[in-house]
């Protein structure tokens, strides 16, 4: 399927600054080929992920990272010149095609480190595995982002046993993030999570009814399949299967399009929609191949202000596929 959406103006829902359990924002912007600041979030974020809609790996900046340094979601060290700062009401970007190419579309989501809901911090590797404590809750999802040139990984409460996933290709391992505990999480001795003397940044989300929920389902190959286990309408859905790149969709997307954190274009027939009780998937192998296990996490803000809208103009040409 070839999609040529041409030049269009979109109303972008999904900016919510919550005073309740979870403070988050989702949206998209057009690159200007220079430097720019994305504003209007309503809070100063502690986590921002930016993903180019056309063939680029995702970048993440957290408040625990050194000023001006961000992490690409693959085996590269922290780097400057991408997401440059987390600001009051938004974030700033450098002149780099991965986050700010003139005329290109970029999707983002952002979180505040809310006490008892989201923890953003770092630890120093020991080389022998260790437990990270002091979160104040049992996390539902944890990301570990090495400052060094090692792959980032993540684990949700729905993933079996000691298994965790890499972002870019769905590779799994039982020695990275090995457990989610009552007050934190445990990592193994791999260089991916615990090389002696090196810094690892992490994000931990607490599971809460109607705000953060993780789960799993088995693919059946049927189109327009509704996954209703979240039980609420999410602003963001994060989804992976073993051996495939992680994909996500936010409420800012109005077409049948899903982002991939890997260096590939956004695509159709994956997460097709966010619905009142969860999300809908198509037949693409990244979301619904028959007999495969899929792991998802859904996010929605706590009680707060209603969603705001932003208007942008963008151009994009998309090529759909089914894998």
Secondary structure as GFF3:
##gff-version 3
##sequence-region A 1 323
A	DSSP	beta_strand	2	16	.	.	.	ID=ss1
A	DSSP	beta_strand	24	30	.	.	.	ID=ss2
A	DSSP	beta_strand	36	38	.	.	.	ID=ss3
A	DSSP	beta_strand	47	52	.	.	.	ID=ss4
A	DSSP	beta_strand	59	62	.	.	.	ID=ss5
A	DSSP	beta_strand	69	72	.	.	.	ID=ss6
A	DSSP	beta_strand	79	80	.	.	.	ID=ss7
A	DSSP	beta_strand	83	87	.	.	.	ID=ss8
A	DSSP	beta_strand	90	93	.	.	.	ID=ss9
A	DSSP	alpha_helix	97	100	.	.	.	ID=ss10
A	DSSP	beta_strand	105	111	.	.	.	ID=ss11
A	DSSP	beta_strand	118	124	.	.	.	ID=ss12
A	DSSP	beta_strand	130	132	.	.	.	ID=ss13
A	DSSP	beta_strand	139	146	.	.	.	ID=ss14
A	DSSP	beta_strand	153	156	.	.	.	ID=ss15
A	DSSP	beta_strand	164	166	.	.	.	ID=ss16
A	DSSP	beta_strand	172	173	.	.	.	ID=ss17
A	DSSP	beta_strand	177	181	.	.	.	ID=ss18
A	DSSP	beta_strand	184	187	.	.	.	ID=ss19
A	DSSP	alpha_helix	191	194	.	.	.	ID=ss20
A	DSSP	beta_strand	199	206	.	.	.	ID=ss21
A	DSSP	beta_strand	212	218	.	.	.	ID=ss22
A	DSSP	beta_strand	225	227	.	.	.	ID=ss23
A	DSSP	beta_strand	236	241	.	.	.	ID=ss24
A	DSSP	beta_strand	247	250	.	.	.	ID=ss25
A	DSSP	beta_strand	259	260	.	.	.	ID=ss26
A	DSSP	beta_strand	271	275	.	.	.	ID=ss27
A	DSSP	beta_strand	278	281	.	.	.	ID=ss28
A	DSSP	alpha_helix	285	288	.	.	.	ID=ss29
A	DSSP	beta_strand	293	299	.	.	.	ID=ss30
A	DSSP	beta_strand	308	319	.	.	.	ID=ss31
###
